[in-house]
């Protein structure tokens, strides 16, 4: 255990899961810093450890349980929060406590107050919090030049393969003014790319009936299109990027495509389509129509030819026939999705899809996933090859003596490809992490690009 002074208690932090969970972690760390706690860099240097968990699929559950076990073994004092904290076993017992009964406290996701209450009980806060030491943008776990901006919590959909609403609740939209203030503080702090996230970005404001908020004395509705327009205007003042994630293809999404064509926000849409066949989508209880998506994509690209579309799909969903799978392959050939992730269906405890008839054998699920990724590799290779010879602006994530690793407007961090940049020929010019640079594309494969500054 640490010999830390009681004046500066130290908290270790382990953050697992998706970008939405990462934002929860940042909020907890910001509050800890505001109250005078320090962040420990190792287990043995911490007075207690907080583990923010993921509980979406079985592999994530096991990863979280392993992380909790490691923290208990290395430190002994552990508070658990996040999605796994909201999950119960078949008998209604807390999954975490049944495996690790020695944890000090367990909360669900998005539970800042409960986490801090537990911290106060087991590691009393310092007498004099140093609020002036907390930057206006809060504590961030991402690199300084990009970060995630969560605009809402929860989800109103009840997709049959998903248990997120049972863990994170129904949609709760943040006030426009709060989002815009956070975005401004982030840009002022030097953030060059803002990644907008939520469970369902397109549904922003539905829960409050799109009520009008205010920003800089101007009325702004709690609606996706008006929020995105306001963020685009703000980003332009700082020469920064705004990227949209988890955008369901509702009709009003078409209203933001002209903003992309005009350069106000990045021409990039992360649209979780999951499948294309109407019967499979019905079994999935997805809030979108497969037949209309081809038309939407064609319309979007007509308005904004540079648009990059990222999506995820599930292969081998219960009841998926060979004909339905072939339908999906035909859709992908026509849609020409730029960035694609595919998962073989995995049963999630508590999901209603588990009760559907005609489950697809595991081996066939994996085989279908492989066929999708093989097709996508050809599509991606062709689309990236078309960029060779073009000049584009990229954002540098890493720099070394051999050049830099950057991302273009078509590349979200960690999930998409990268652009490998050769160093400039002029000795006085240097590549700098977090800076934009114009490059000429010299080569491509199925995932990444090569360029010269």
C-alpha positions as CSV (number, residue, x, y, z in Angstrom):
1,X,0.0,0.0,0.0
2,X,1.2,3.5,-0.7
3,X,2.9,5.8,1.8
4,X,1.1,8.8,0.2
5,X,0.4,11.7,2.5
6,X,-3.2,12.1,3.6
7,X,-3.2,15.6,2.2
8,X,-2.8,14.1,-1.3
9,X,-4.6,10.8,-1.5
10,X,-3.9,9.0,-4.8
11,X,-6.4,7.1,-6.9
12,X,-5.5,4.6,-9.6
13,X,-7.9,4.4,-12.6
14,X,-8.5,1.6,-15.2
15,X,-10.9,2.6,-18.0
16,X,-12.3,-0.1,-20.3
17,X,-15.0,-0.1,-23.0
18,X,-16.2,2.3,-25.7
19,X,-15.7,6.0,-26.1
20,X,-18.9,6.7,-24.2
21,X,-17.4,4.9,-21.2
22,X,-14.2,6.8,-21.7
23,X,-16.1,10.1,-21.3
24,X,-17.6,8.8,-18.1
25,X,-14.0,8.1,-16.9
26,X,-12.9,11.6,-17.8
27,X,-15.8,13.1,-15.8
28,X,-14.8,11.0,-12.7
29,X,-11.1,12.0,-13.1
30,X,-12.1,15.6,-13.5
31,X,-14.1,15.5,-10.3
32,X,-11.3,13.7,-8.4
33,X,-8.9,16.4,-9.5
34,X,-11.3,19.2,-8.6
35,X,-11.5,17.7,-5.0
36,X,-7.8,17.6,-4.6
37,X,-7.1,13.9,-5.3
38,X,-4.1,12.9,-7.3
39,X,-4.0,10.2,-10.0
40,X,-1.6,7.3,-9.3
41,X,0.5,5.9,-12.1
42,X,0.7,2.4,-10.7
43,X,-1.3,0.0,-8.5
44,X,1.2,0.2,-5.6
45,X,1.2,4.0,-5.7
46,X,-2.5,4.2,-5.3
47,X,-4.6,4.4,-2.1
48,X,-7.5,2.8,-4.0
49,X,-8.3,1.9,-7.6
50,X,-11.4,2.6,-9.6
51,X,-12.2,0.3,-12.5
52,X,-14.7,1.5,-15.2
53,X,-16.0,-1.6,-16.8
54,X,-17.7,-2.7,-20.1
55,X,-20.5,-5.4,-20.1
56,X,-21.8,-5.5,-23.6
57,X,-20.5,-8.8,-24.9
58,X,-19.1,-11.9,-23.2
59,X,-15.5,-11.1,-24.1
60,X,-15.8,-7.6,-22.6
61,X,-17.4,-9.0,-19.5
62,X,-14.5,-11.3,-19.0
63,X,-11.9,-8.6,-19.7
64,X,-13.6,-6.4,-17.0
65,X,-13.7,-9.2,-14.5
66,X,-10.0,-9.9,-15.1
67,X,-9.1,-6.2,-14.7
68,X,-11.0,-6.1,-11.4
69,X,-9.2,-9.3,-10.2
70,X,-5.9,-7.8,-11.2
71,X,-6.6,-4.6,-9.3
72,X,-7.7,-6.5,-6.2
73,X,-4.5,-8.6,-6.3
74,X,-2.2,-5.7,-6.9
75,X,-3.8,-3.1,-4.7
76,X,-6.7,-4.6,-2.6
77,X,-9.0,-1.5,-2.4
78,X,-11.2,-1.4,-5.5
79,X,-14.3,0.5,-6.5
80,X,-16.1,-0.7,-9.7
81,X,-18.3,1.4,-12.0
82,X,-19.6,1.2,-15.6
83,X,-21.9,-1.1,-17.6
84,X,-20.9,-4.4,-16.0
85,X,-21.9,-2.9,-12.6
86,X,-25.5,-2.8,-13.9
87,X,-25.6,-6.5,-14.9
88,X,-27.1,-9.3,-12.9
89,X,-26.8,-13.1,-13.3
90,X,-29.7,-15.4,-13.9
91,X,-30.6,-15.5,-10.2
92,X,-30.7,-11.7,-10.0
93,X,-27.3,-11.4,-8.2
94,X,-24.7,-8.8,-9.0
95,X,-22.2,-10.4,-11.4
96,X,-19.2,-8.4,-10.1
97,X,-19.9,-9.2,-6.4
98,X,-20.5,-12.9,-7.1
99,X,-17.0,-13.1,-8.7
100,X,-15.2,-10.5,-6.6
101,X,-16.9,-10.1,-3.3
102,X,-14.1,-8.0,-1.9
103,X,-14.7,-4.9,-4.0
104,X,-15.6,-1.9,-1.9
105,X,-18.5,-0.7,-4.0
106,X,-20.2,-1.3,-7.3
107,X,-22.2,1.3,-9.4
108,X,-23.6,1.3,-12.9
109,X,-22.6,3.6,-15.8
110,X,-22.8,7.3,-15.8
111,X,-22.8,7.4,-12.0
112,X,-20.4,10.2,-11.1
113,X,-22.2,11.0,-7.8
114,X,-22.3,7.4,-6.6
115,X,-18.7,6.8,-7.5
116,X,-17.6,9.9,-5.6
117,X,-19.7,9.0,-2.6
118,X,-17.9,5.6,-2.5
119,X,-14.5,7.3,-2.8
120,X,-15.3,9.7,0.0
121,X,-16.2,6.7,2.3
122,X,-13.1,4.7,1.6
123,X,-10.6,7.5,0.9
124,X,-11.7,10.8,2.6
125,X,-11.2,13.8,0.4
126,X,-8.5,16.4,1.2
127,X,-9.5,19.4,3.3
128,X,-8.8,22.0,0.7
129,X,-9.8,21.2,-2.9
130,X,-7.8,23.0,-5.5
131,X,-10.4,23.9,-8.1
132,X,-8.0,26.3,-9.9
133,X,-5.8,23.3,-10.8
134,X,-8.5,21.7,-13.0
135,X,-8.4,22.9,-16.6
136,X,-11.7,24.3,-18.0
137,X,-11.9,21.4,-20.4
138,X,-11.6,18.8,-17.6
139,X,-9.2,15.8,-17.4
140,X,-8.9,14.0,-20.7
141,X,-7.7,10.4,-21.4
142,X,-7.2,11.0,-25.1
143,X,-4.2,12.8,-26.7
144,X,-4.3,16.6,-26.4
145,X,-5.3,17.2,-30.1
146,X,-8.5,15.1,-30.2
147,X,-11.3,14.1,-27.8
148,X,-14.8,12.8,-27.5
149,X,-17.8,15.0,-26.8
150,X,-20.8,13.1,-25.5
151,X,-24.1,14.8,-26.3
152,X,-26.6,12.4,-24.6
153,X,-26.8,9.3,-22.5
154,X,-28.9,6.2,-22.9
155,X,-31.1,5.0,-25.8
156,X,-34.8,4.6,-26.6
157,X,-34.3,1.7,-29.0
158,X,-34.8,-1.9,-28.0
159,X,-32.6,-3.8,-30.5
160,X,-32.9,-7.5,-29.8
161,X,-29.2,-8.1,-29.7
162,X,-28.4,-5.2,-27.3
163,X,-28.6,-4.7,-23.6
164,X,-27.3,-1.2,-23.4
165,X,-30.7,0.4,-22.5
166,X,-31.0,-1.9,-19.5
167,X,-27.6,-0.7,-18.3
168,X,-27.6,3.0,-19.4
169,X,-31.3,3.7,-19.4
170,X,-33.4,5.7,-21.9
171,X,-32.2,8.7,-23.9
172,X,-31.3,11.8,-21.8
173,X,-30.0,14.7,-23.9
174,X,-27.6,17.2,-22.5
175,X,-28.6,20.9,-22.7
176,X,-27.2,22.7,-25.8
177,X,-25.5,25.4,-23.8
178,X,-23.6,22.8,-21.7
179,X,-22.4,21.0,-24.9
180,X,-21.3,24.2,-26.6
181,X,-19.5,25.4,-23.5
182,X,-17.6,22.2,-23.2
183,X,-16.7,22.3,-26.9
184,X,-15.5,25.8,-26.7
185,X,-13.3,25.0,-23.7
186,X,-11.9,22.0,-25.6
187,X,-11.0,24.1,-28.6
188,X,-9.5,26.8,-26.5
189,X,-7.3,24.1,-24.9
190,X,-5.9,23.1,-28.3
191,X,-8.2,20.3,-29.3
192,X,-8.1,20.0,-33.1
193,X,-10.7,17.2,-33.6
194,X,-14.0,16.8,-31.7
195,X,-15.6,13.4,-32.0
196,X,-19.3,13.6,-31.3
197,X,-20.7,10.5,-29.6
198,X,-23.8,9.1,-27.9
199,X,-25.8,5.9,-28.1
200,X,-27.9,7.5,-30.9
201,X,-26.7,10.8,-32.1
202,X,-29.6,11.3,-34.6
203,X,-32.1,11.1,-31.7
204,X,-30.6,14.0,-29.8
205,X,-33.4,16.1,-28.3
206,X,-36.2,13.6,-28.8
207,X,-36.6,13.2,-25.0
208,X,-37.1,17.0,-24.4
209,X,-39.2,17.5,-27.6
210,X,-36.4,19.5,-29.2
211,X,-36.8,22.4,-26.8
212,X,-35.0,25.6,-27.6
213,X,-31.8,26.3,-25.7
214,X,-29.4,29.3,-26.1
215,X,-25.8,29.7,-27.0
216,X,-24.0,33.1,-27.1
217,X,-27.4,34.8,-27.0
218,X,-28.7,32.9,-30.0
219,X,-31.6,30.3,-29.9
220,X,-30.5,26.8,-30.7
221,X,-32.9,23.9,-30.7
222,X,-32.0,20.7,-28.9
223,X,-31.9,18.9,-32.2
224,X,-29.1,17.2,-34.1
225,X,-29.1,19.4,-37.1
226,X,-29.0,22.7,-35.2
227,X,-26.4,21.4,-32.7
228,X,-24.1,20.2,-35.5
229,X,-24.5,23.5,-37.3
230,X,-23.5,25.4,-34.1
231,X,-20.5,23.0,-33.5
232,X,-19.4,23.5,-37.1
233,X,-19.4,27.3,-36.7
234,X,-17.5,27.1,-33.5
235,X,-14.9,24.7,-34.9
236,X,-14.4,27.0,-37.9
237,X,-13.2,29.7,-35.5
238,X,-10.5,27.5,-34.2
239,X,-9.6,25.7,-37.5
240,X,-10.7,22.4,-36.0
241,X,-12.6,19.3,-37.1
242,X,-15.9,17.9,-36.0
243,X,-16.6,14.2,-36.6
244,X,-20.0,12.4,-36.1
245,X,-20.4,8.9,-34.7
246,X,-23.3,6.6,-34.1
247,X,-25.7,8.3,-36.6
248,X,-28.8,6.3,-37.2
249,X,-30.0,7.0,-40.8
250,X,-33.2,8.9,-40.0
251,X,-34.5,11.3,-42.8
252,X,-33.2,14.4,-41.0
253,X,-29.6,13.2,-41.3
254,X,-29.8,14.3,-45.0
255,X,-30.0,17.9,-43.7
256,X,-26.4,17.8,-42.4
257,X,-24.9,16.4,-45.6
258,X,-24.8,19.9,-47.2
259,X,-22.8,21.1,-44.1
260,X,-20.2,18.4,-44.9
261,X,-20.1,19.5,-48.6
262,X,-19.5,23.0,-47.5
263,X,-16.6,22.0,-45.2
264,X,-18.3,23.0,-42.0
265,X,-18.0,19.5,-40.5
266,X,-16.0,16.5,-41.7
267,X,-17.6,14.6,-44.6
268,X,-17.8,11.4,-42.4
269,X,-20.7,9.5,-41.1
270,X,-20.5,6.5,-38.7
271,X,-23.8,4.8,-39.4
272,X,-24.4,1.5,-37.5
273,X,-26.5,-0.3,-40.1
274,X,-26.0,-3.9,-38.8
275,X,-27.7,-5.6,-41.7
276,X,-29.5,-5.0,-45.0
277,X,-32.2,-7.6,-45.3
278,X,-35.6,-6.3,-44.1
279,X,-36.5,-9.5,-42.3
280,X,-33.2,-9.7,-40.4
281,X,-33.6,-6.0,-39.5
282,X,-37.1,-6.8,-38.2
283,X,-35.8,-9.6,-36.0
284,X,-33.1,-7.2,-34.8
285,X,-35.8,-4.6,-34.1
286,X,-33.6,-2.0,-35.8
287,X,-35.1,1.5,-36.2
288,X,-34.3,1.7,-39.9
289,X,-35.4,0.3,-43.3
290,X,-32.8,-1.6,-45.3
291,X,-34.4,-0.9,-48.6
292,X,-34.1,2.9,-48.1
293,X,-30.5,2.9,-47.0
294,X,-29.1,2.4,-50.6
295,X,-31.2,5.3,-51.7
296,X,-30.0,7.5,-48.8
297,X,-26.4,6.6,-49.4
298,X,-26.7,7.5,-53.1
299,X,-28.4,10.8,-52.2
300,X,-25.7,11.6,-49.6
301,X,-22.9,11.0,-52.0
302,X,-24.6,13.0,-54.8
303,X,-24.6,16.0,-52.4
304,X,-21.2,15.3,-50.9
305,X,-19.0,13.2,-53.2
306,X,-16.1,13.2,-50.6
307,X,-18.3,11.6,-48.0
308,X,-16.8,8.7,-46.1
309,X,-19.3,6.2,-44.6
310,X,-18.3,3.9,-41.8
311,X,-20.6,1.1,-40.6
312,X,-20.8,-2.1,-38.6
313,X,-22.6,-5.3,-39.5
314,X,-23.5,-8.6,-37.8
315,X,-23.0,-11.9,-39.6
316,X,-24.9,-15.0,-38.6
317,X,-27.8,-13.3,-36.6
318,X,-30.3,-15.9,-35.4
319,X,-32.5,-17.1,-38.3
320,X,-30.2,-15.6,-41.0
321,X,-30.6,-17.8,-44.1
322,X,-28.1,-18.1,-46.9
323,X,-30.4,-16.0,-49.1
324,X,-30.6,-13.3,-46.5
325,X,-26.8,-13.3,-46.1
326,X,-26.4,-13.1,-49.9
327,X,-28.8,-10.2,-49.9
328,X,-26.4,-8.4,-47.4
329,X,-23.4,-9.1,-49.7
330,X,-25.3,-7.7,-52.7
331,X,-26.1,-4.6,-50.5
332,X,-22.4,-4.1,-49.6
333,X,-21.4,-4.4,-53.3
334,X,-23.8,-1.7,-54.2
335,X,-23.3,0.6,-51.2
336,X,-19.5,0.5,-51.4
337,X,-19.1,1.3,-47.7
338,X,-15.7,3.0,-47.1
339,X,-14.9,1.7,-43.6
340,X,-16.6,-1.5,-42.4
341,X,-16.5,-3.5,-39.2
342,X,-18.2,-6.9,-39.0
343,X,-18.9,-9.2,-36.0
344,X,-19.9,-12.8,-36.0
345,X,-23.1,-12.8,-33.9
346,X,-22.4,-13.4,-30.2
347,X,-25.2,-14.1,-27.7
348,X,-25.3,-11.5,-24.9
349,X,-26.8,-12.5,-21.6
350,X,-30.2,-10.7,-21.2
351,X,-30.7,-9.9,-24.9
352,X,-34.0,-11.0,-26.4
353,X,-32.3,-12.2,-29.5
354,X,-31.1,-15.2,-27.5
355,X,-34.7,-16.6,-27.6
356,X,-35.0,-16.3,-31.4
357,X,-35.4,-19.6,-33.3
358,X,-33.0,-21.2,-35.7
359,X,-29.6,-20.0,-34.3
360,X,-26.8,-20.0,-36.8
361,X,-23.9,-22.5,-35.9
362,X,-20.8,-20.7,-34.6
363,X,-18.6,-22.1,-37.4
364,X,-21.0,-20.7,-40.1
365,X,-21.2,-17.3,-38.3
366,X,-17.5,-17.0,-38.5
367,X,-17.4,-18.2,-42.1
368,X,-19.9,-15.5,-43.1
369,X,-18.0,-12.9,-41.3
370,X,-14.9,-13.9,-43.2
371,X,-16.8,-13.6,-46.5
372,X,-17.9,-10.1,-45.7
373,X,-14.4,-9.0,-44.7
374,X,-12.9,-10.5,-47.9
375,X,-15.4,-8.6,-50.0
376,X,-14.8,-5.4,-48.0
377,X,-11.1,-5.7,-48.5
378,X,-11.6,-5.5,-52.2
379,X,-14.0,-2.6,-51.9
380,X,-11.7,-0.7,-49.6
381,X,-8.6,-1.3,-51.7
382,X,-10.4,0.1,-54.8
383,X,-11.7,3.1,-52.9
384,X,-8.4,4.0,-51.3
385,X,-6.4,3.5,-54.6
386,X,-8.6,6.2,-56.1
387,X,-7.1,8.7,-53.7
388,X,-3.5,8.2,-55.0
389,X,-2.2,11.4,-56.5
390,X,-4.7,13.6,-54.6
391,X,-3.7,16.3,-52.1
392,X,-5.5,16.2,-48.7
393,X,-5.2,17.6,-45.2
394,X,-4.3,15.2,-42.4
395,X,-3.9,15.5,-38.7
396,X,-0.7,14.2,-37.2
397,X,-1.1,11.6,-34.3
398,X,2.6,10.5,-34.1
399,X,5.9,11.8,-35.3
400,X,9.4,10.2,-35.3
401,X,12.6,10.4,-37.4
402,X,11.0,8.4,-40.2
403,X,8.0,10.8,-40.6
404,X,4.6,10.7,-39.1
405,X,1.4,8.7,-38.6
406,X,-1.7,10.8,-39.4
407,X,-5.4,10.6,-40.2
408,X,-7.4,12.1,-42.9
409,X,-11.0,13.3,-42.8
410,X,-11.9,9.7,-43.7
411,X,-10.2,8.2,-40.6
412,X,-11.5,8.2,-37.0
413,X,-8.9,7.3,-34.4
414,X,-8.3,3.7,-33.5
415,X,-11.0,2.2,-35.7
416,X,-10.1,3.3,-39.2
417,X,-6.9,3.4,-41.2
418,X,-4.0,5.9,-41.1
419,X,-1.9,7.9,-43.4
420,X,1.9,7.3,-43.2
421,X,3.6,10.6,-44.0
422,X,7.2,10.9,-45.2
423,X,9.1,13.8,-43.6
424,X,9.3,17.0,-45.6
425,X,12.3,17.5,-47.9
426,X,13.0,21.0,-46.6
427,X,15.1,20.7,-43.4
428,X,13.5,23.7,-41.8
429,X,10.1,22.1,-41.9
430,X,9.1,19.7,-39.2
431,X,6.2,17.5,-38.5
432,X,4.5,18.2,-35.2
433,X,2.0,16.0,-33.3
434,X,-1.5,17.6,-33.2
435,X,-0.9,19.8,-36.3
436,X,-2.6,19.7,-39.7
437,X,-0.4,19.2,-42.7
438,X,-1.3,19.0,-46.4
439,X,0.1,15.9,-48.1
440,X,0.1,14.2,-51.5
441,X,-1.1,10.6,-51.5
442,X,1.6,8.3,-53.1
443,X,0.3,4.8,-52.3
444,X,-2.5,2.7,-50.8
445,X,-3.4,-0.7,-49.7
446,X,-6.8,-2.1,-48.4
447,X,-6.6,-0.2,-45.1
448,X,-4.0,2.7,-45.1
449,X,-2.5,5.4,-47.2
450,X,1.1,6.6,-47.8
451,X,1.9,10.2,-48.5
452,X,4.5,12.9,-48.8
453,X,4.3,16.2,-46.9
